[in-house]
Amino acid sequence: MPATIPARLFDLAQRRPRAPAYHVRRDGVWHATSFAEYGAEVSRAGRALMALGFEAGQRTCILGFNRPEWTTFDLATMAAGGAPAGIYTTSSPDEVAYIVKHSEAPFVLVEDACQWEKVREKLDELPALRHVILMSGAPRIEHERVLSWEAFLAKGDDVSEGDLMERVEALEPQGLATLIYTSGTTGPPKGVMLSHDNLAWTAKIAEEIVGAGPTDHMLSYLPLSHIAEQMFTIHVPTTCGASVYFARSIAHVADDLKEVQPTVFFGVPRIWEKLHAGILTKAGAATGIKKRLLNFARKQGTLAAEARQQGKTPGGMALRVADRLVHQKVRDAVGLGSARICVSGAAPIAREVLQDLSSIGIIVLEVYGQSEDTGPTTFNRPENFRFGSVGPRLPGVEVKIAEDGEILVKGRNVFLGYFREEEATAETLQEGWLHSGDLGEFRGDLLFITGRKKDILITAGGKNVTPKNIESALKNHPLVGEAVLIGDRRKYLTAVISLDPEASAAWAKEHGADPAKLAHNAALLAELDAHRDVVNGSLARVEQVKKLAVLPRPLSIEGGELTPTMKVKRAKVYAHFANEIEAMYADA
């Protein structure tokens, strides 16, 4: 198999020219593009970059939602010997300018006029930027540096296929293939340098773990700036020949999921939490025979999941009846009727959520890793998983626990370092070992994440508290969107809660409450306090949460409290809601 991702695409274009590479929905119909056509598009885009003076070793940037132009430009950049860098669509003009300037990109691909405006506003600060290219369908923009997608591709006709293939063949396994800019929970984002071998090797391992092949199809909807979505949209499909469906937008994901019915589906915890909350709400409304049937099916689903976790193959008439009458109908209804494997990653997810989903026949396998090791470090398998764990090591990857509990990783998936950040690289990469910053422990061959080094709270009494499990337990309530533990250098622990918009709106309607005043609604606060008491019952005294404060609005990317991958920026939460936090310690 070819050793680089671009070479794999061109190989597929020859071996399976008519097979569908990707699908786009237009006029209510999903239209397929073959691997031969996909390869031709990437080739033409790569030659266009060369015609415009793009040199091997340079970088490009991409700013837009998941589209064929995104992946085409990404692969074309690599084919031409460069390294693409995705930028989150939610980024501000300052954040966009930082990445474009830091990467010294001479070319930037943008989705539309809105994203172009972010670049235009900062043009004077971007001396290396030569051209901004618009994705197909964007309104015409009259500017000397702007090219339409069609005008850009036309430039490729001036460069021969042979010239591009020379660059593809010259790609070195340890050469820079892509930059993944971290979402920056603390400070400016860092450019994670991934090599061609990092991408190709990890994609092959992921293909083997999920059993991906030409008959599989996936839905692309999470930010392509993130390595996990790149794996499922670009690298794994290009390795195994699977096809990709591009979601129309985030707003249409639920509908697209039902139409596409992917065979492999990756979601961040928030996706699974919302699915879980919706199912619980509908389950709670069931009465009579429907309720009894649902309870029966959930019991069978739970027993089947427990058997699978013990390495057994569940069966029997009761499970078949439950699956036919309930489980399959639920999976079909949410868009997972054909899913062979469902995966959760990028952030922690509560064990209870996974267990509840398994009770209605949806087994979600948790994966653990980071951009710095090309996505996965460990991966639960259908034949070897435990809810609450993040699975066994990847084949060929070494994982060990340092004396202080930090997870260390070594293998062909470990990155080259941070772009233009020697000090940060030296701190993170030591003697070939990636210092993850996460805390964990092995139970048998399965890894369990226990927290994050930088998130540890040290109370006024000198006790170390890891927030992860406490926050996950607090979030295991339909009304809770996010939970952030407070208590560093404090006498006791508290937590701030942001409400789930949909669940809280439904609660307000049911209880005749003012949706704008739920943060102070006595009945709602009593319900959350009762949930906190249940959580506290399973915690050591030093870990127990004394008070809760409901925030006046949800945490958000726009508000600055969440990264684009929905990780909480603790410092921003502390700063933005200082009044609510201090009120909980007024009598301390």
N, C-alpha and C positions, 0 to 999 in steps of 0.2 A: 504494500500500500504506500502511496506517495507520502513523503515525510512532512509536507506542509499543507495547510488548509487550502490555499489557492490551487495547488497542484491536484489536490483531491477533487476539487470542483471540476477542473478541466478534464480530469480522468473520467468522472461521472458523465460529463457531457458527451464523451466519446462512447463509453460502455453502455449507458442507459439514456440515450438522447431524447426519447419520447416520454420518459417517466416524468411525472409532475414534480417540480422543485418547490414551487410556492403558489399560493392562491390569493387573489384579491377580490373583494366583494364589490361589484358594480351593478347598479340597476336591479338589485335584489338577487343577483346570481353570483356564485363564486366562480371566477375565471382562473384557469390554471396556466402556468408558464412552465415549460419543460426545462429539463436540465441543459439541453442543447441551447435553448434560448437564453437561459440564465448565464451559462458560460460565455455566450456571445456578448451579453450585456456587460458582464464583468470585464471581459477582454477589451471592449470598446472604451469603457470608462478608464481602465488602466492605461490604455494608449492615449486617451485624451489628457490624462494627467501628465504623461511624458511629453506630449506635444506642447503643453503649457509650461514646460521646463521643470517639472517635478523630478527631483533627483533621489536616487536610492539613499535611504538613511534619513529622509525628511519625514515630517509628520503631517497629518491632516486632522481636522476636527469635524464632527457630525452633530448637528443640533436639530432634533426632530423626533416625532413619534415613530413607532415601528412601521416601516414601509419598505418595499423592495429597493427603493433608491438608497436607503440606509445600509442595507446589507451589501448591495452592489458596490457602493462607494467604499465600504469597509474592506471588502475582499479585493477591490481594484487597487486600493492603496497598498495592501500587503503584496499583491502581485507585482506592483511596480517597485517593490523594494522598500516601501515605507512602513509607517506605523500609524494606524488611525486612533483617534481618541474621541470617545463619545462624550457628549455633554447633556446633562439632564434637562429636559424641556422646562422644568420649573425653575431653572437657574435664573438669577437676576442678571442684568447687564454687567455688573461688576464681576460676578462669578464666571460669566461667559468669557469676559475679557481676560480674567486671570488665567484660565486654562488655555485659551488661544495664544496668549503671550508666553506663558510658561512653556508650552510645547513648541513654540516658534513655528506654528503652522502657516504655510503660505496659502493654503486652500481650506475653506470651510464650506460644508454643505449644510443648508438650512431648509426647514420644512416649508415655511411660509413667510408672509410679510411681518407677522408678529415677531418671529424669531430673528428675522433680518434686522428689525429695529434695534434689538439688543446689541447686535454687532455694529450697526451703523452709529449708534450712540457713542461707541468707544473706538471708532476707526483711528482717531489721532493717537491712541495709545498702542496701536498694533502695527508697528513698522514692517514686520515680516509678512503681513497678510497681503496677498496679491489679488486673489479672486474669491468672491462669495458665489456659490452655486446654489440655485433654487431647485427644490425637488419638483417633479412633474406636477402640473396643475396649479402651481402657485401663480398669483397675479403678476403681470409684467412689471418689472421695476427698472426704471431708467437710472442707471448709475454706472459709471465707467468700470467699477470693479465687479459688477454683478453679471452673471451668466445664467440663462435659463438652462434647465436640464437638457433640453434638446440641442441648444447651441453648444453646451459643454461636450455632449457625446459626439457631435459632429467633428470636433477637433481630433477625435481618435482616428478618423479616416486618413490622417496624414502620417500615421506611424504604422509600421508593419506588425503583423502578428509575431513574426520571428523576433523582432526587437523586444517585444514584451516577454516572450517565452524565455529569452536569454536572461532576463531579470528574475523570472520565476525559478529557473534552473540554478541561478546563482544564490538563492536564499540559503543562508546558513542555519542549521538547527538551533544554534545558540544566539542567533541574531534577533534583534528586537522586532516583534511582530505586532504588538499593540500596546497601548497605554490605557489602563483602567484608572481613572481618577476617583479616589475614595470620596465618599459622600460627606466627609468632613464633620464628624460629631464633635471634634475639638480642633479648631484652627483651620487654616486653608487646606484644600484637598491635596493629596500627594499622588503623583503619577506612578502607578504600579507597572513596572516593566515586565511584560510577559514575552517569552521567546516563542519561536515557531515550534520548538520541541515541547514547550509547556502546553501549548494549545493542542497540537496534534496527538501527543501522548495522552493527555487528560481526556480528550474527546473519544479516543479509542477505548479507554478504560470505562468511561461513562456509557458508551455504546454497549459494552459487554455486561455491565451491571444491570442496566435496564432492559437488556435484550432487544435493543432497537434495531430496526431493519427497514427495508424498502416499503413494507406495507403499513408502517406507522405514519401518523400525522399529528402535528402539534399546533397549538394556538399561540401565536406570538403577541404578547400584550404588555408584559412588564418592561421597564426601561431597558433598552438595549445598551445603555451606558454601563450596565451592571454585568459582570462576567457570567452570572448564572443564566440570564436570559440570552446572552451571546452563545453560551454552550447549547441551549435548547433550540435556538433559532438558526444559528450559523454553523457551529463547529461539529456538533453531533449529526445533524441532518446531512452535512457535506461529507461526513465520514461514512455514514451507513446508507445514505440514499433515501432517507425519510423526507416527507413533504411538510411544508409549513403553511399555515393559514395566518394571514396578517389581520388582526382585529381592526375594526374600523376606528375605534377610539376606546378610551377607558370607559366612557359612558355606555358603550355597546357591548362590553365584554360578556356580560351575563347572557345577552341574546345570541351573540356569536358563539359562545360556548355551547349553547343548546343546539345550534345548527351544525357546528363542526363535529361535536362529540369526539374530542381527541383521544387517541389511544395512550398517549403519555402526557401528563399534565403537571406542570410545576407552578406552585403558588407560594407567595410569602405568607407568614402567619395570619396577617390581617385578612387575606382572602378566605382562608379556612375558618377563621373566627366569625366572619360575617356569614359564611355558609352555615356554620354551626348554629349561630344565633337564629337565623331564619328557620332552620329545621326545628329547633327547639320551640320557637313561637308557634309554628303550625302544629307541632306535636301536642303542645299544651292546650290547643283549642279543640283537639279531638275528643269525642264523647262516645259513649255506648259501645257498639260492636267495633267501630273504627279504633277506639282507644284500646280495647282489649287486643285487637289484632296487632296494633302497633307495639304494645308492650310485649306481646309474644315474639314478634319479629326482632325487637331490640334485644331481648334475652338471648335469642338464637345467634344474633350477630355478635354479641359480647362473648358468648361461649366459643364461637368460631374463631374470633380474634385471639382469645386466650390460648386456644389449641395451636393456632399458627405460631404464636410466640414461643410455644414449647417445642416447635419443630414438627408438629403433627399436621396431618391433612384432615380438616374437618369434613364431615359428611352427615348423612342421615336424612330421613324423610322430613323431619321438622325443619332443618335448615333449608332444604330445597323448597318447601312450601313458603317459608319466610322470604326467601330470595325472590321467588316468582310473584308473590302477592304484594310485597312491600319493598324490599331492597332494590330490585331492578327498576321498579317504577320511580323510586326516589332518585336513583342515579340518572335515569333517563331525563327526569324533570329538571335536574340541575345542570345537565350537560356532560355527565361522566358515565353515561351508559356503556360506552365502548372502552373506557379507560382501563388499560392493563396495569398501569402503575401511576400512582399519585404521589407527588413529592412536595415536602415543605422545607424551606431553607431561608437563609439570609438573616434570620433572627430567631430567638427562642419561641417556642409554642408550648402552651400548657398541656401536660399529659392528659388532663381531663377532656380537653377538646378532641384530641386524637381518639381517646376511648369512646367518647360519645359518637363521633363520626363512624367508628368501626361498628357500633351497635346497629347502624342502619346500612351496613354493607359497604362503607367507604373506608378503605385502609389507606392511610396517609403515612408515608415513610419519611422520616426526618433525615436530612443530610446536614453535615457540618463542614464549614470551611470558610475561606475568606478570599478576597481578590488576590492576596499574596501567594496563595497556592492554587491559583487558577480555578477556584470554586470549591471543589470537594477535598476534604481531608479524610472523613469517614462517611459511610453511606449505609443506612439500613437496607437490607435486601428482603424481598418477599419471603425467602426461606430462612432468614436470620435477622429478626428485628425484635425490639422491645420498645413499647411506648415509654417515653421519658429518656431514652437513650438516643444517641445520634449515630449508632451503628458501629460496625467494625471498620478497621483501617482499609483504605483502598489497597488493592494488590500492588506490591512494589513500593509502597510508601511506609516509611518509618514514623511512628508516633510514640513519644514518651512523655512522662510527666516529670517536670523538674521538682527539686526539693520544695519549692514554694507553691507547688501545685499548678504551675503554668504548663500549658500544652505546647510541646515542641514538635516540629514537623521537618522531615527531610525526604526528598524524593524528586523525581523529574517534573513534578508539578510545582515545585517551589520557584518563586520568581527570581528575576535577575537583580532586583533592587528598585529603589525609588529614583525616578528620573530627576537628575540634577539635585539630589538630596543625599550626599555622601554620609552625613552624620546620622540621619534617620535610618539609612540602609545599614550602617555599622551597628546600630542599636538593635535592629530587628533581625538581621542575618548574622549569626555568630557561629563560626566554624561549620558552615553549611546547614545549620539548624535555623528554621524559622521560629522566632519567638512570637507566638500568636497573640499574647496578651490576655488569652482566655484561661480560665481555671477549669480543671476537670479531673476525673478519676476513671480508671478502668474497673469494670466488674466483669470478670472473665475477659472475653475479647471485645466487649462492647464499651464504648466511651460514653460517659455521662458528663455534661457540662454543669459545673457548679457555680460559675459566675465569671466576672471579668475583673482583672486586677485593678484597673483604674476606677471601677465602680464600687469597690469595697467601701462601706461606711464604717467609720470608727467613732463610736459613741463617746460621750463625755466620760463614761466609766471605763473607756479603753477596750470595749468589746468590738471585735470585727464582725460585721454583718454583711452578707452578700445579698443584694437586692433581688436577683433574678427569680428565684423560686417564690419569694413572697409576692412580688409583683405579678407573676403568672397566676398565682392563686387568687389574688384580688381581681384580676381581669376575668376570671372564670365566673362571670355573672353577666347576663344579657345587657344590663344597663351600662356596664363599664366598658368604655372604649380604650382608655389607657390608664395605667396606674404607675405613679412614680414615688418611690420610697424616699423619705426625708429622715435625716437623723445624724448626719456627720457632725461630730463635736456637740451633739445635743444630748439632753438628759434621757430622752426616750424617742421612739420611732413614731413617725406619722406618715401619712401618704396623701398625695393630691390625686384626685380622680377626675378624668374628663369623661363625660357621658357619650355613649354611642348615639349619634343623631337620630337614626331610625328607631332604635329601641326606646329611647327616651321620649320621642314624639308619640309613639304608640302608647307608652305608659301614661303620658299626660292626657291623651284623649280618653283612655279608659278610666282615669281617676278624676276627670274634669278639672285638671290643673292647668295653670298658666305655663306654657312651654318656656317662656322667657324667664321664669322665676324658679325653675326646678332646682337650682343650686341651693335654694333656701327652703325647699318644700319639706315639711316635717315628716310626711309619710315616706317620701323617697329616701330621705336621710336615715330614717329608722330602718328601712329595708336594707340599705347599704351597710349600716352599722351591724345589723344582724348577720349579714354575710361576712363582715370583718370578724365578728366573734367566732364564726365557724372556722375561718382561716386561722385565727389565733389559737384555736383548740389543738391544732396540729404543730404548733411552733414552740420552740423553747422560749422561756420567759423573756430573755434579752432580745428575741426576734419579734415579739408581739407588737402589733400596731395599736397605739393608744388612741389616736384620733384620725379622722378622715376629713378632708375638705373637698367639696365638689367645685370644680372650676367653672367660671362663667361661660366658657366656650371650649370646644374640642381643641386638643393639640393638633397642629397642622403644619404642613410643609410651608404654606404661605406665611404662617405666623412665625416660622423659624424654629419651632420646637421639634420638628421631625425632619429627618433626612428624606431624600426621594425614595429610599428603600424602607421607609417607615421606622427607622431606628430613632429612639428618643435622644435629643440633645439635652442632657441633664442641666448643664450650665444655663441654657436658655430658659428652661422651665423654672429654675431657681430665680432667675432674674425677672422674668415676665410675671411671675405670680408670687413675688416676695410678700405682698400684703397678706394673701391667703395663708402662706406658710407661717409667717410670723404670728398670725392670729392664733394658730394652734399651740404656740409656745408662750402666749401672753401670761399664763399663770405658772410658768416653769421656774 
